[in-house]
Amino acid sequence: MKKTLTLRPASEREDAPRLQKKGRGWNIAESRLDAIHETARERRRNPSPAQAALAAELAQEDLGKYKPKAFTVIGSAIANFACLPLKLVVLIDEGGVPAEIEHRRDKSLTEVGIQVVRYTAEEVLADPAGIARATVAAMKARYEELRAQSRPARTGGYRR
């Protein structure tokens, strides 16, 4: 019998599985991980109009060393754009994926400290420059947030 992926009803499921950072693919079977990477490669070769429009706008931005990479594999998820040093992922909702699966993927990513920013394909196609500016603003905010976390808090004044 051929195995197929199905979703069990919410009442029969637990919360999203915890991601385990082990080896190449966070405790994912090598064959499945190879298939995910091949899917990401195919999407890089043939992006949707919304993904291509946002990629073109982001390429024009001066982002220094923090450039988002298209179709990055993180665990079993493929992010449309990801800036791993900032732990930020941009996802474009094109439809076709059930909202519950997207919610579980977002939860798994946030559990390991990755911030998820979502846009719909219609928003991106209507104003790609505005979405690019919003993405850059989210990247700058994330940079400041991570920078503040890495610095020890100063209390009081100088001691002599």
URUR-V877042 format. One record per helix or strand. SS is the DSSP state (@ for helix, = for strand). FROM is the first residue (numbers start at 0). LEN is the number of residues. If there is no record, write none. Layout:
BEGIN
SS/FROM/LEN
SS/FROM/LEN
END
This chain:
BEGIN
@/9/3
@/29/16
@/48/12
=/68/6
=/76/7
@/83/3
=/87/6
@/98/13
=/114/6
@/120/6
@/127/23
END
